[in-house]
Amino acid sequence: MKIAIVGAGISGLSTAFYLKQKLPDCSLVIYDPETRPGGTMQTVNIGGFLFEGGGNGFLTNKPDSLQLVKDSGAEHLLLPSSDLARKRFIFHNNGMHRLPESPPLFLKSGLLTMGQKLRVAGEFFVAASDSDKDETLQEFGYRRVGKGFTDVFLDAMVAGIYATTPDRISVQAAFPMVVALEREYGGLFRGMIAKRKKGGGPGGVLTSFRGGVGSFISHLKKTIDAEWQLGCPVTGISRDMAGFQVKTEKGSEEFDQVIISAPAYAAADMLAGLDPELTGRLQKIDYSPIAVVGFGYEELEHPLNGFGLLTTSAAGLPILGALWDSSIFPDRAPDGSKSIRIMIGGQRNPELVALDDKQLLKLAREGLRKTMQIDKEPDSIFIKRWTRGIPSYSPGHLDRVASIFEQLATHPGLHLCANAYGGIAMNDCVRNGRELALRIADA
Ligand SMILES: Cc1cc2nc3c(=O)[nH]c(=O)nc-3n(C[C@H](O)[C@H](O)[C@H](O)COP(=O)(O)OP(=O)(O)OC[C@H]3O[C@@H](n4cnc5c(N)ncnc54)[C@H](O)[C@@H]3O)c2cc1C
C-alpha cells in the first residue's frame, strides 16, 4: 500500500511512525513545505541558547508522548523539568503572585478577595447543569467557580495554553476532562475528590528532550523509513479510479491513501478541487496568532526562581506571559547564563503579532520590566511569529469538527489528522496519529 502524509508536524510524524510499525511493507511519502520536519515543534540554537519556536514538551499525566518516545527508542533524550518548574506565578493587580498549589496557599493568596475565595469553595454546592449547550470557558467558570476565579485563574491559564480568552473558547472542546467531572460526579470538587480516592489526578511532570524538542523530531526523522519530500508543499489532491493524486510543484504522484496532517486552512486549500464543501467546512476552523520572543542573558541578576509567569487580561500588559526556560530545562542556556521566552499576541491582542521586530522586542522588554523589573539588553534574541499558531477551539468547535468528518467519510482513503480537530497538546496529536495508523492497519 502506498500512503502520503501531507504535513510533517508531530501529528503527521506520529501517524507515519505507527503506520510503519503496523504495516512495515507500506510505502510512505512525507511532504512538507519546510526544509525540516516538526511543524511548530522546532528548536533554534542562537549563541548557545536553545529557543523553542513552539511547545517545549509534554505532560506525563497522559501516556501517549512517553509511549512514542519508548517505541521509537528515544528514552536517552528524555529530560524532565527541574523541580523549580513547579513554582508558577500570575501577574495581576500590578503584582506577581505565586500560583497557589494547595488549599491553605489558596486561602492565603492575594489573587482573590475572601468573598471570591468563598465563592470558589461554594462550587461544591452548585448543582450540575443538565444542558448540552456548548458553553464558553467563561460561562462555565462564572457558573461553577464565580467571576473572580474565572477572570484571574482561568483567564491566565487559557492565555498560556491556547493564547485565547475565556469568552472565546468552547469548554467542551478545549477542556473535555473538566466538563466530564461535572457530568460524571456533579461538580469539579466532587469529581477531583472521587478521582483522588481512585488514585488518579491531574498532575504529570512537564518533560522535554535533551537539546530541545527538535532533537526528538530529528530522531523521529532518522527512525521513520519513508521518502521525505521536504521543501515541497502539496498544492492539490484529486481522485480518479486508480486512487488519489497528490500534486506538488514537482508533479503529481498516485497513492492508495492520503493523510492530511497540515493545518485545517492548508487542508482546505488542497481539497478545493476535490470537494469544495469540505473546503468550506475546514475554513471555519480559525487560529490564534502568537509571537514568541526569546532572550538569552550571559549574566542576569534575577534568579528566575520558577517556571515563569502568566498575565491576566485585567493587568493590561502587552505580554501573555514569560517562560523562564533556563530554569525549567537547564540545558537551554550555557552554564551561568539564563534565558526567557515571552509570548505576545493571542486573541487578547492579535494585532501585536504583525508588529515589526523592533516593536515586538520593545513590547517584550516592557513586559519584563513591568512584571519582573528586568531591564537589561539581552545577549541573544530569538523571534518567531505564528500568524495562525494555535487552533482556537471557539464555541461550536465540536459541531464544526463533526461536520468536517461527516463530509470526509464520503472519501474513503482520505484522512485528516492534526491539532485542529481533537486536541492541541503534543499528547493529543500523538494519540490521534497512533489511533489513525491502527485504524488504517486494521482495515
Ligand atoms: C507558540 C506555541 C507554543 C505551544 N506550546 C505547547 C506546549 O508547551 N505543549 C504542547 O503540548 N503543545 C504546545 N503547542 C501546541 C503544539 O505544539 C501543537 O499542537 C502540535 O505541535 C501541532 O502539531 P501538528 O502536527 O498537528 O501541526 P503543525 O506542527 O502545525 O504541523 C503541520 C505541518 O503541516 C505543514 N504544511 C502546511 N501546509 C502544507 C502543505 N501545503 N503541504 C504539506 N505540508 C504542509 C506545515 O509546514 C507543518 O510542518 C504550542 C504551539 C505553539 C504555536
The ligand as an ORCA input file, in Angstrom:
! r2SCAN-3c Opt
* xyz 0 1
  C       3.852     29.019     20.371
  C       3.286     27.651     20.632
  C       3.500     27.047     21.852
  C       2.988     25.775     22.119
  N       3.260     25.175     23.336
  C       2.887     23.889     23.546
  C       3.289     23.162     24.707
  O       4.020     23.690     25.543
  N       2.874     21.891     24.871
  C       2.106     21.261     23.927
  O       1.748     20.084     24.110
  N       1.725     21.902     22.800
  C       2.102     23.191     22.588
  N       1.735     23.833     21.434
  C       0.854     23.147     20.504
  C       1.570     22.005     19.794
  O       2.903     22.340     19.600
  C       0.907     21.709     18.529
  O      -0.472     21.473     18.731
  C       1.490     20.493     17.807
  O       2.886     20.521     17.738
  C       0.860     20.542     16.425
  O       1.288     19.505     15.650
  P       0.618     19.239     14.249
  O       1.456     18.210     13.591
  O      -0.825     18.930     14.408
  O       0.656     20.626     13.444
  P       1.904     21.511     12.974
  O       3.029     21.417     13.914
  O       1.326     22.844     12.669
  O       2.368     20.798     11.628
  C       1.679     20.947     10.431
  C       2.670     20.763      9.294
  O       1.959     20.871      8.043
  C       2.817     21.515      7.144
  N       2.079     22.059      5.987
  C       1.439     23.244      5.879
  N       0.985     23.399      4.619
  C       1.340     22.300      3.922
  C       1.185     21.890      2.567
  N       0.559     22.652      1.662
  N       1.705     20.696      2.174
  C       2.343     19.907      3.079
  N       2.507     20.241      4.374
  C       2.013     21.435      4.795
  C       3.488     22.603      7.992
  O       4.664     23.091      7.390
  C       3.755     21.838      9.278
  O       5.035     21.232      9.270
  C       2.235     25.104     21.137
  C       2.021     25.712     19.879
  C       2.552     26.969     19.619
  C       2.337     27.598     18.254
*
